[in-house]
Amino acid sequence: MKKSLVAVFLLLTALVLSYNIRKGDVLRIEVVGYPDLARDCTVDIDGAITFSYVGRIKVEGLTVDQVTSLLKEKLSSSFSEPEVVVSLESIAPRNVYVTGVVNGVVDMGVKDLTVSELLSLLSIDLTSVDLSNVKILRDGKTFIVDLSSLLWGGVPENDMILNENDRVILPEKSYSDFMKIFGAVLNPGMYPYKEGMTLVDLLAAAGGTTEESSGKIFVFSKEETIELEEESLFQKNVVLKPGDVVLVQKVNERFAYIVGAVVKPDMYIFSKEEPLTLKNLVAKAGGLSVEKKFVEKVSITRDGRSIEYPPGVLDENLELKSGDVVEIKEYEKTEVYVSGYVINPGVYHVSPKENLTLEELLSMAGGFRGTDRDVDEIVITRDGSTIVLSPKETSFLVRPGDVVKVKEYLPKKAYVLGYVRSPGLYTFGKDEAFTLRNLIAKAGGFVDEDQVVSVKVGSNTFTVDDVVERDIPLEDGVFVYVERYVERFVYMVGDNVERNGKLSFEREEPFTLSTALKKYGIEDFSLVKTLFLLRNGEERKIDPQKILTEDVPLEIGDTILVRTVQAKRIYFTGDVYGYVNFGKDEEITLEKALAKFGKIQRKYISSLRVYTGGKVLEMAKPEDVKIEDGSVVEVDLKNTIRVYVDGFVRMPGVVVFEPDETPTLDKAIVKAGGYKEDPLFEAKDVVVLREGNEIVVSKNQESSFELEDGDLLFVRYKEKIHVYVFGEGITNTLVTFEDEETPSIRNVLGKVGGIRSTGSSKIIVVRPSGEKEEIDYEDVVNTGGPVLESGSVVFVPAETENFAYVVGEVAKPGAYELKGDVTLLKLIAQAGGLSDWALKTKVILRRDGKEEIYDFTDISRVQNVKIEPGDVVYVPPVETNYVYVLGNVKSPGMVKVDRYSTVFDVIMRAGGFTDKAATSRIFLFKGGPQGEVTVCDLSGVLSGKGGGVNPNVAPGDVVFVPDNPLIQITEALSIVNTIMNTVRNVKDVMGW
């Protein structure tokens, strides 16, 4: 017995060690010596688990041994030689999901099943299933299997073996395969159509006619209405078609058939007392389904002939005859599409009968978002041609099918830097003169005209008089630099306390030692006792008596030490200025001098340099050493630490740490406003760029990671597991899940408070790929329902099925009720339009297992595509989410981006700037070289000052970093076009 148990244990161990972990498996993880860390981890929908001190790691496809090694490696950064034990707590079922005629989940166990074997496990009537069109959804692909031979005991030719997570759709036979018979027959109702079936066959199936029959029989089909006598059935032998409706008229019974733009098109019976009029027939059909102005005409077919009437006949008591077929025809094209700079862009309906002006249409759209001054032009696309109007030309008559785009006026902009009161970016309205003089005025004018050397506009240079007297036109995006006289100064240390410190020179003053002494207040050089010049760490003693004959030229930043009195004195310079006095017999030490000075906190001192007795003493911190009278103490204080924080934070920019603050990563994120709050995304980790290297810091290491001055931080993010919930039968919201939560349908319903009493028992799930699946509510209650992919849409309608679904890259994915005729363009407009990340050339429409692809860059091709109930529209994301980074970066080329990437971010991903890069004038071409241009100034980021222009980028953008800060847009565009053409030619030659 004992040997048998050992053998079983070894067999199980071997199985476990070779078993590849799957989604839904539960792993038991323990760390020896740390019982608090032990936990059961479920492998989530992404094939990952979450564990303390490790975070989220992918384990799907690995063995238990491989997971053990991976956890040991990850935990080694927090524990010394951790001992990890991993075991399989439970194994996930191998489920396939069945929808259609029957809904359920089948666990295949360890044995493989074919589709036909799966059907044998389900309690269903195979005659109700369209066995010729059984669908298997696997990895985004659809396979169709014909199992019709099962009905007569045959073996299917293309029976498939099922994989785990396959979705099997068993479609119900369509009503188009049936016929309807009612009136004076024994068993009225729906009957299945058979090839070659005749009217006599259908009457026989319905039990024959009854005594109430008037002898007249009507056959309504899509093409025609046939009236015949019961006696002539066998002579005419009418052949039926799928979907035909047969009426055996009762004695004294009157009826009429109505189709088209009414709420309930059908056949209606009239009693003897009821007037058989058009008005009564429309009322029985629930009234018109559209406004009367959208009705084009009314057609009445009688005895094989059709008569057309204008819409006004609907208000008359027009008499009908029994058997009449009435069609209310509405105009096919009534939509006008409005987009751009209006409050409520969307689809609006216009009757061809209306004389609707552009002004009235814009009023329907809420009007302009600003004034007409903010509108550049209005572009109307009609029948392939383009009409351009000014915002004043609103008397223009619009027609159905027009596409109206209101373009916002984009103000012209110019940058001005240098010696003006308020440097920065300035914009100009439509009515403002875009001149250099006006730009300088917007910037507050020159700080001091007398100090301005020149004004540079691109490659041109102007004087102050040129700016004041001439109207110099500017180009959009131009860079203007006002050059000022470079200040010349020295630092004075001596007995004249009021003038100690920085001493500046005017433009016309000689930059010499004699001038400095005179400006300091010493006219008679014979009164100078000692004179020292400190430059670049060296001390030079100068004879004051020789200054008049051998004047000394100065350099910017020199320090001049002057003594004219007999007191014992120590001077301070560097980051502080001043002096302290000592008594005649008082011993002078560095410690005493610092204590007397009293203006310096010692924790802020970075280093000291003491000039005493002809020597230079350098020290990292103050020492109690003796120094001589007249010594100079140069103090270097610790600098503040500046870092730049970008990415998934509320306030990207420069954050500053004072010298006494510990510059940890978590504090930097707090100073940047903390992580962004986003319903779909959350912070993942932080990439620190330091001296050209990347350091990845996980969230649990932020408090211990210390930053250095000049670090660049980029907070990366990840998408939360999320599901959209829509429909009249449920609370409409976005549902998110933590990593350890399973996003099953039951958990989704629990988070939103369940299904309303008016909700349908059929739950519709649309996967992110656009695949649609119907789930029964009872199955959700009993089994929890299938696990959903992140980004799925769960739709619970009211008791109706008149919906279409939009998923993917739109503003508002979900289910939309179809009211009247809805086109693909209108449906996308109802969903808020395509996002910036949509692949506009490949919008997929799925219907009855088939796919059609539409290009939204050509509106004329999509505005007439009709949408039907049950359609699924999938808008995929762009396939090439890259931007080109060109010019003076270390690794020019393509860089992958996400939704939060900025210009600065992609430059860093391209290796950062080269030494020649003009960081104050970077060009962003939106959508490519021919798109809108934004000029970005990132010089403040690199200098630690922050600010500047750092917009987000999107796929297809081009970023160009020049080496000349005065380059114009036209020059930059020429360079970019040359590079891009070279790239395209190389691709063509190489066959890429």
Residue pairs with C-beta under 8 A, 6 or more apart in sequence:
16 64
16 87
16 88
17 63
17 64
17 65
18 63
19 63
19 64
19 88
19 91
20 61
20 62
20 63
21 27
21 43
21 59
21 60
21 61
21 62
21 63
21 64
21 67
21 88
22 43
22 60
22 91
22 92
22 164
23 43
23 44
23 45
23 47
23 60
23 92
23 787
24 42
24 43
24 92
24 93
24 787
25 42
25 43
25 88
25 90
25 91
25 92
26 40
26 41
26 42
26 43
26 88
26 89
26 90
27 40
27 41
27 43
27 49
27 59
27 64
27 67
27 86
27 87
27 88
27 89
28 38
28 40
28 41
28 86
28 87
28 88
28 89
29 37
29 38
29 39
29 40
29 41
29 51
29 71
29 84
29 85
29 86
30 37
30 38
30 84
30 85
30 86
31 37
31 38
31 75
31 79
31 82
31 83
31 84
31 85
32 82
32 83
32 84
32 85
33 83
34 79
37 51
37 52
37 53
39 51
39 52
40 89
41 49
41 50
41 51
41 740
42 49
42 740
42 742
43 49
43 59
43 60
43 92
44 721
44 739
44 740
44 742
45 721
45 742
45 743
45 787
45 788
45 789
45 790
46 58
46 60
46 721
46 790
47 58
47 59
47 60
47 61
48 56
48 57
48 58
48 59
48 60
48 739
49 56
49 57
49 59
50 56
50 739
50 740
51 57
51 71
53 74
53 75
53 78
53 79
53 700
54 71
54 74
54 75
55 698
55 699
55 700
56 739
57 70
57 71
57 74
59 67
59 70
62 70
64 86
64 87
64 88
67 86
68 84
68 85
68 86
71 82
71 84
71 86
72 82
72 83
72 84
75 82
75 84
76 82
77 701
93 107
94 107
94 108
94 109
94 110
94 164
95 105
95 106
95 107
95 108
95 164
95 165
95 786
96 105
96 106
96 108
96 113
96 118
96 162
96 163
96 164
96 165
96 166
96 167
96 168
97 104
97 105
97 165
97 166
97 167
97 168
97 773
97 786
98 104
98 105
98 106
98 118
98 122
98 167
98 168
98 170
99 167
99 168
99 169
99 170
99 773
99 774
99 775
100 129
100 169
100 170
100 171
100 172
100 774
101 124
101 128
101 129
101 170
101 171
101 172
102 122
102 123
102 124
102 170
103 774
103 775
103 776
103 779
104 122
104 776
104 779
104 783
105 779
105 783
105 785
105 786
106 113
106 118
106 121
106 122
108 162
108 164
112 161
112 162
113 121
113 161
113 162
114 159
114 160
114 161
114 162
115 134
115 136
115 145
115 147
115 156
115 159
115 160
115 162
115 168
116 147
116 150
116 156
116 159
118 162
118 168
119 126
119 147
119 150
119 170
124 170
126 150
126 151
127 151
128 172
128 173
129 170
129 171
129 172
129 173
130 170
130 171
130 172
130 173
130 174
131 146
131 147
131 148
131 150
131 151
132 146
132 147
132 148
133 144
133 146
133 171
133 849
134 144
134 145
134 146
134 147
134 168
134 169
134 170
134 171
135 142
135 143
135 144
135 145
135 168
135 169
135 171
135 849
136 142
136 143
136 144
136 145
136 160
136 162
136 166
136 167
136 168
136 169
137 166
137 167
137 168
137 169
137 771
137 773
138 163
138 165
138 166
138 167
140 769
140 771
142 771
142 849
143 160
144 849
145 156
145 158
145 159
145 160
146 156
146 157
146 158
147 156
147 159
149 155
149 156
149 157
150 156
162 168
167 771
167 773
169 773
173 192
175 190
175 243
176 242
176 243
177 192
177 193
177 242
178 190
178 191
178 192
178 193
178 242
178 243
179 190
179 191
179 192
179 193
179 197
179 202
179 240
179 242
179 243
179 244
179 245
179 246
180 189
180 190
180 191
180 244
180 245
180 246
181 188
181 189
181 191
181 202
181 203
181 206
181 245
181 246
181 247
181 248
182 188
182 189
182 246
182 247
182 248
183 213
183 246
183 247
183 248
183 249
183 250
183 253
184 209
184 210
184 211
184 212
184 213
184 214
184 248
184 249
184 250
184 251
185 203
185 206
185 207
185 208
185 209
185 210
185 248
186 206
186 207
186 208
186 209
186 210
187 205
187 206
187 207
188 206
189 206
191 202
191 205
191 206
193 240
193 241
193 242
194 201
196 239
197 239
197 240
198 237
198 238
198 239
198 240
199 217
199 219
199 233
199 237
199 238
199 239
199 240
199 246
200 233
200 234
200 237
201 240
202 240
202 246
203 209
203 233
203 246
203 248
209 230
209 248
212 250
212 251
213 230
213 248
213 249
213 250
213 251
214 249
214 250
214 251
214 252
214 253
215 229
215 230
215 231
215 249
216 227
216 228
216 229
216 230
216 248
216 249
217 227
217 228
217 229
217 230
217 233
217 246
217 247
217 248
217 249
218 225
218 226
218 227
218 246
218 247
218 249
218 323
219 225
219 226
219 228
219 238
219 240
219 244
219 245
219 246
220 244
220 245
220 246
220 247
220 257
220 267
220 325
221 241
221 243
221 244
221 245
222 241
222 243
224 304
225 257
225 301
225 304
225 323
225 325
226 238
227 303
227 323
228 236
228 238
230 248
240 246
245 267
247 255
247 267
249 255
249 322
252 272
253 269
253 322
254 269
254 270
254 276
254 322
255 267
255 268
255 269
255 270
255 322
255 323
256 267
256 268
256 270
256 276
256 281
256 320
256 322
256 323
256 324
256 325
256 326
257 266
257 267
257 268
257 323
257 324
257 325
257 326
258 265
258 266
258 267
258 268
258 281
258 282
258 284
258 285
258 325
258 326
258 327
258 328
259 265
259 325
259 326
259 327
259 328
260 326
260 327
260 328
260 329
260 330
261 288
261 289
261 290
261 294
261 295
261 328
261 329
261 330
262 282
262 285
262 286
262 287
262 288
262 289
262 328
263 285
263 286
263 287
263 288
263 289
264 285
264 286
265 285
266 285
268 281
268 284
268 285
270 276
270 280
270 322
274 280
275 317
275 319
276 319
276 320
276 321
276 322
277 317
277 318
277 319
277 320
278 298
278 300
278 313
278 314
278 316
278 317
278 318
278 319
278 320
278 326
279 314
279 315
279 316
279 317
279 318
281 320
281 326
282 288
282 314
282 328
288 295
288 314
288 328
289 820
290 330
290 820
291 351
292 311
292 314
293 311
293 351
293 353
293 354
294 330
294 331
294 334
294 349
294 351
295 311
295 314
295 328
295 329
295 330
295 331
296 311
296 329
296 330
296 331
296 352
297 308
297 309
297 310
297 311
297 329
298 308
298 309
298 310
298 311
298 313
298 314
298 326
298 327
298 328
298 329
299 306
299 307
299 308
299 309
299 326
299 327
299 329
300 306
300 307
300 309
300 320
300 324
300 325
300 326
300 327
301 324
301 325
301 326
301 327
302 321
302 323
302 324
302 325
309 318
314 328
320 326
330 821
331 351
331 352
331 400
332 821
333 352
333 400
333 401
333 864
334 349
334 350
334 351
334 352
334 400
335 347
335 348
335 349
335 350
335 400
335 401
335 823
335 825
335 826
335 863
336 347
336 348
336 349
336 350
336 361
336 398
336 399
336 400
336 401
336 402
336 403
336 404
337 346
337 347
337 348
337 402
337 403
337 404
337 825
337 829
337 859
337 863
338 345
338 346
338 347
338 348
338 361
338 362
338 364
338 365
338 404
338 405
338 406
339 345
339 403
339 404
339 405
339 406
339 833
340 404
340 405
340 406
340 407
340 408
341 368
341 369
341 370
341 374
341 375
341 406
341 407
341 408
342 362
342 365
342 366
342 367
342 368
342 369
342 406
343 365
343 366
343 367
343 368
343 369
344 365
344 366
345 365
345 829
345 833
346 365
346 829
346 830
347 825
347 826
347 829
347 830
348 361
348 364
348 365
349 400
350 356
350 361
350 398
350 399
350 400
351 400
352 399
352 400
355 397
356 397
356 398
357 394
357 395
357 396
357 397
357 398
358 378
358 380
358 389
358 393
358 394
358 395
358 396
358 397
358 398
358 404
359 394
359 395
361 398
361 404
362 368
362 394
362 406
368 374
368 375
368 391
368 406
369 408
370 408
372 391
372 392
373 409
373 429
373 430
373 431
374 408
374 409
375 391
375 406
375 407
375 408
375 409
376 407
376 408
376 409
376 410
377 388
377 389
377 390
377 391
377 407
378 388
378 389
378 390
378 391
378 393
378 404
378 405
378 406
378 407
379 386
379 387
379 388
379 389
379 404
379 405
379 407
380 386
380 387
380 388
380 389
380 396
380 398
380 402
380 403
380 404
380 405
381 387
381 402
381 403
381 405
381 859
381 860
382 399
382 401
382 402
382 403
383 401
384 860
387 396
389 396
398 404
401 863
403 859
403 863
409 429
409 430
410 932
411 427
411 428
411 429
412 427
412 428
412 434
412 474
412 476
413 425
413 426
413 427
413 428
413 476
413 477
413 935
414 425
414 426
414 428
414 434
414 439
414 474
414 476
414 477
414 478
414 479
414 480
415 424
415 425
415 426
415 477
415 478
415 479
415 480
415 921
415 935
415 937
416 423
416 424
416 426
416 439
416 440
416 442
416 443
416 480
416 481
416 482
417 423
417 424
417 479
417 480
417 481
417 482
417 920
418 480
418 481
418 482
418 483
418 484
419 446
419 447
419 448
419 451
419 452
419 482
419 483
419 484
420 440
420 443
420 444
420 445
420 446
420 447
420 482
421 443
421 444
421 445
421 446
421 447
422 443
422 444
423 443
424 443
425 937
425 949
426 439
426 442
426 443
428 434
428 438
432 438
433 471
434 473
434 474
434 476
435 471
435 472
435 473
435 474
436 455
436 457
436 462
436 467
436 472
436 473
436 474
436 480
437 467
437 468
437 470
437 471
437 472
439 474
439 480
440 446
440 455
440 467
440 480
440 482
446 452
446 464
446 482
447 484
448 484
449 464
451 484
451 485
451 507
452 464
452 482
452 483
452 484
452 485
453 483
453 484
453 485
454 461
454 462
454 463
454 483
455 461
455 462
455 463
455 464
455 466
455 467
455 480
455 481
455 482
455 483
456 462
456 480
456 481
456 482
456 483
456 966
457 472
457 474
457 478
457 479
457 480
458 475
458 478
458 479
458 966
458 967
458 968
459 966
459 968
462 472
466 472
474 480
475 968
475 969
475 970
476 969
477 933
477 934
477 935
477 969
478 968
478 969
479 920
479 921
479 935
479 965
479 966
481 965
481 966
485 507
487 504
487 505
488 504
488 505
488 511
488 554
488 556
489 502
489 503
489 504
489 505
489 556
489 557
490 502
490 503
490 516
490 554
490 556
490 557
490 558
490 559
490 560
491 501
491 502
491 503
491 557
491 558
491 559
491 560
491 573
491 577
492 499
492 500
492 501
492 503
492 516
492 520
492 559
492 560
492 562
493 500
493 559
493 560
493 561
493 562
493 571
493 572
493 573
493 577
493 579
493 632
494 500
494 520
494 560
494 561
494 562
494 563
494 564
494 571
495 562
495 563
495 564
495 565
495 569
496 520
496 521
496 522
496 562
497 578
497 579
499 519
499 520
499 521
500 577
500 578
500 579
501 577
503 516
503 519
503 520
505 511
505 515
505 519
509 515
509 519
511 553
511 554
512 551
512 552
512 553
512 554
513 533
513 542
513 547
513 551
513 552
513 553
513 554
513 560
514 525
514 547
514 548
514 551
514 552
516 554
516 560
517 525
517 528
517 547
517 560
517 562
520 560
520 562
522 528
522 562
522 564
525 544
525 545
525 547
525 548
526 544
526 545
527 564
528 544
528 562
528 563
528 564
529 563
529 564
529 565
529 566
530 541
530 561
530 562
530 563
530 630
531 541
531 542
531 543
531 544
531 560
531 561
531 562
531 563
532 539
532 540
532 541
532 542
532 560
532 561
532 611
532 632
533 539
533 540
533 542
533 552
533 558
533 559
533 560
533 561
534 540
534 558
534 559
534 560
534 561
534 573
534 611
534 632
534 634
535 555
535 558
535 559
537 609
537 616
538 616
539 611
539 614
539 616
539 632
542 552
559 573
559 632
559 634
561 571
561 630
561 632
563 569
563 630
567 581
568 581
568 582
568 583
568 584
568 586
568 588
568 629
569 579
569 580
569 581
569 582
569 629
569 630
570 579
570 580
570 582
570 588
570 593
570 596
570 627
570 629
570 630
570 631
570 632
570 633
571 578
571 579
571 630
571 631
571 632
571 633
572 578
572 579
572 580
572 593
572 597
572 632
572 633
572 634
572 635
573 632
573 633
573 634
573 635
574 609
574 633
574 634
574 635
574 636
574 637
575 635
575 636
575 637
576 597
576 599
576 600
576 635
576 637
578 597
578 599
580 593
580 596
580 597
581 596
582 588
582 592
582 596
582 629
587 626
588 626
588 627
588 628
588 629
588 631
589 624
589 625
589 626
589 627
590 608
590 610
590 622
590 623
590 624
590 625
590 627
590 633
591 622
591 623
591 624
593 627
593 631
593 633
594 600
594 602
594 622
594 633
600 635
600 637
602 621
602 622
603 659
603 660
604 637
604 638
604 659
604 660
605 621
605 622
605 635
605 636
605 637
605 638
606 620
606 636
606 637
606 638
606 639
607 618
607 619
607 620
607 636
608 617
608 618
608 619
608 620
608 621
608 622
608 633
608 634
608 635
608 636
609 616
609 617
609 618
609 633
609 634
609 636
610 616
610 617
610 618
610 619
610 625
610 627
610 631
610 632
610 633
610 634
611 631
611 632
611 633
611 634
612 627
612 628
612 631
612 632
613 627
613 628
613 631
617 625
617 627
627 633
637 659
638 659
639 659
639 709
640 656
640 657
640 658
640 659
641 656
641 657
641 661
641 663
641 707
641 708
641 709
642 654
642 655
642 656
642 657
642 709
642 710
642 944
643 654
643 655
643 657
643 663
643 668
643 707
643 709
643 710
643 711
643 712
643 713
644 653
644 654
644 655
644 711
644 712
644 713
644 904
644 941
644 944
644 946
645 652
645 653
645 654
645 655
645 668
645 669
645 671
645 672
645 713
645 715
646 652
646 712
646 713
646 714
646 715
646 902
646 904
646 905
646 950
647 686
647 713
647 714
647 715
647 716
647 717
647 900
647 905
648 675
648 676
648 678
648 681
648 683
648 684
648 715
648 716
648 717
648 900
649 669
649 672
649 673
649 674
649 675
649 676
649 715
650 672
650 673
650 674
650 675
650 676
650 677
651 672
651 673
652 672
652 902
652 950
653 672
653 946
653 947
654 940
654 941
654 944
654 945
654 946
654 947
655 668
655 671
655 672
656 671
657 663
657 667
657 668
657 707
661 667
662 706
663 706
663 707
663 708
664 702
664 703
664 704
664 705
664 706
664 707
665 686
665 688
665 697
665 701
665 702
665 703
665 705
665 706
665 707
665 713
666 702
666 703
668 707
668 713
669 675
669 686
669 702
669 713
669 715
675 682
675 683
675 715
676 683
676 717
678 717
679 720
679 722
679 734
679 736
680 719
680 720
680 722
680 734
680 736
681 717
681 718
681 719
681 720
682 717
682 718
682 720
683 699
683 715
683 716
683 717
683 718
684 699
684 716
684 717
684 718
685 696
685 697
685 698
685 699
685 715
685 716
686 696
686 697
686 699
686 702
686 713
686 714
686 715
686 716
687 694
687 695
687 696
687 697
687 713
687 714
687 716
688 694
688 695
688 696
688 697
688 705
688 707
688 711
688 712
688 713
689 695
689 711
689 712
689 713
689 714
689 908
689 912
690 708
690 710
690 711
690 712
692 890
692 911
692 912
697 705
707 713
709 944
710 944
712 908
712 941
714 905
714 908
717 898
717 900
719 790
720 736
720 737
720 790
721 736
721 737
721 738
721 739
721 741
721 743
721 790
722 734
722 735
722 736
722 737
722 790
722 791
723 734
723 735
723 737
723 743
723 748
723 788
723 790
723 791
723 792
723 793
723 794
724 734
724 735
724 791
724 792
724 793
724 794
724 813
724 814
725 731
725 732
725 733
725 734
725 735
725 748
725 752
725 793
725 794
725 795
725 796
726 732
726 793
726 794
726 795
726 796
726 814
726 815
727 759
727 795
727 796
727 797
727 798
727 815
728 756
728 758
728 759
728 796
728 797
728 798
729 755
729 756
729 758
729 759
729 760
729 796
729 797
729 798
730 749
730 752
730 754
730 755
730 756
730 759
730 794
730 796
731 752
731 753
732 814
733 752
735 743
735 748
735 751
735 752
737 743
737 747
741 747
742 787
743 787
743 788
743 790
743 792
744 784
744 785
744 786
744 787
744 788
745 763
745 765
745 775
745 780
745 784
745 785
745 786
745 788
745 794
746 780
746 781
746 784
746 785
747 784
748 788
748 794
749 755
749 780
755 763
755 777
755 796
756 796
758 798
758 799
759 796
759 797
759 798
760 796
760 797
760 798
760 799
760 800
761 776
761 777
761 778
762 774
762 775
762 776
762 777
762 797
763 774
763 775
763 776
763 777
763 780
763 785
763 794
763 795
763 796
764 772
764 773
764 774
764 775
764 794
764 795
764 796
764 797
764 803
764 805
764 815
765 772
765 773
765 774
765 775
765 786
765 788
765 792
765 793
765 794
765 795
766 772
766 773
766 792
766 793
766 795
766 805
766 807
766 815
766 872
767 773
767 789
767 792
767 807
768 789
768 790
768 791
768 792
768 807
768 808
769 874
770 807
770 808
770 844
770 846
770 872
770 873
770 874
771 846
771 872
772 805
772 846
772 870
772 872
773 786
775 785
775 786
779 785
788 794
791 807
793 805
793 807
793 813
793 814
793 815
795 803
795 805
795 814
795 815
797 803
797 815
800 817
801 869
801 870
802 817
802 818
802 869
803 815
803 816
803 817
803 818
803 869
803 870
804 815
804 816
804 818
804 822
804 827
804 867
804 868
804 869
804 870
804 871
804 872
804 873
805 814
805 815
805 816
805 871
805 872
805 873
806 812
806 813
806 814
806 815
806 816
806 827
806 828
806 830
806 831
806 872
806 873
806 875
807 813
807 872
807 873
807 874
807 875
808 838
808 873
808 874
808 875
808 876
808 877
809 834
809 835
809 837
809 838
809 839
809 875
809 876
809 877
810 828
810 831
810 832
810 833
810 834
810 835
810 838
810 875
811 831
811 832
811 833
811 835
812 831
812 832
813 831
814 831
816 822
816 827
816 830
816 831
818 867
818 868
818 869
821 866
822 830
822 866
822 867
823 862
823 863
823 864
823 865
823 866
823 867
824 843
824 845
824 854
824 862
824 863
824 865
824 866
824 867
824 873
825 859
825 862
825 863
825 865
826 867
827 867
827 873
828 834
828 843
828 856
828 873
828 875
834 840
834 843
834 856
834 875
835 875
836 954
837 877
837 878
837 881
837 899
837 954
837 955
838 856
838 875
838 876
838 877
838 878
839 875
839 876
839 877
839 878
839 879
840 855
840 856
840 857
841 855
841 856
841 857
842 853
842 855
842 876
843 853
843 854
843 855
843 856
843 862
843 873
843 874
843 875
843 876
844 851
844 852
844 853
844 854
844 873
844 874
844 875
844 876
845 851
845 852
845 853
845 854
845 865
845 867
845 871
845 872
845 873
846 871
846 872
846 873
846 874
847 868
847 870
847 871
847 872
854 861
854 862
854 865
855 861
855 862
856 862
867 873
878 955
878 956
880 955
880 956
881 896
881 897
881 898
881 955
882 894
882 895
882 896
882 897
882 955
883 894
883 895
883 897
883 901
883 906
883 953
883 954
883 955
883 956
883 957
883 958
883 959
884 893
884 894
884 895
884 957
884 958
884 959
884 980
884 983
885 892
885 893
885 894
885 895
885 906
885 907
885 909
885 910
885 959
885 961
886 892
886 958
886 959
886 960
886 961
886 976
886 979
887 917
887 960
887 961
887 962
887 963
887 975
888 913
888 914
888 916
888 917
888 918
888 961
888 962
888 963
889 907
889 910
889 911
889 912
889 913
889 914
889 917
889 961
890 910
890 911
890 912
890 913
890 914
891 910
891 911
892 910
893 910
895 906
895 909
895 910
896 909
897 905
897 906
897 953
897 954
897 955
899 952
900 952
901 952
901 953
902 950
902 951
902 952
902 953
903 922
903 924
903 936
903 938
903 950
903 951
903 953
903 959
904 938
904 941
904 950
905 953
906 953
906 959
907 913
907 922
907 938
907 959
907 961
913 919
913 942
913 961
916 963
917 961
917 962
917 963
918 961
918 962
918 963
918 964
918 965
918 967
919 937
919 938
919 939
919 941
919 942
919 961
920 937
920 938
920 939
920 965
921 935
921 936
921 937
921 962
921 964
921 965
921 966
921 967
922 935
922 936
922 937
922 938
922 959
922 960
922 961
922 962
923 933
923 934
923 935
923 936
923 959
923 960
923 962
923 969
923 972
923 976
924 933
924 934
924 935
924 936
924 951
924 953
924 957
924 958
924 959
925 931
925 932
925 933
925 957
925 958
925 959
925 960
925 973
925 976
926 932
926 933
926 934
926 954
926 957
927 954
927 956
927 957
928 956
928 957
928 958
928 980
929 958
929 973
929 976
929 977
929 980
931 957
933 969
933 973
934 949
934 951
935 949
935 969
936 948
936 949
936 950
936 951
937 948
937 949
938 948
938 949
938 950
939 948
940 946
940 947
940 948
941 948
941 950
953 959
958 976
958 980
960 972
960 975
960 976
962 972
962 975
986 992
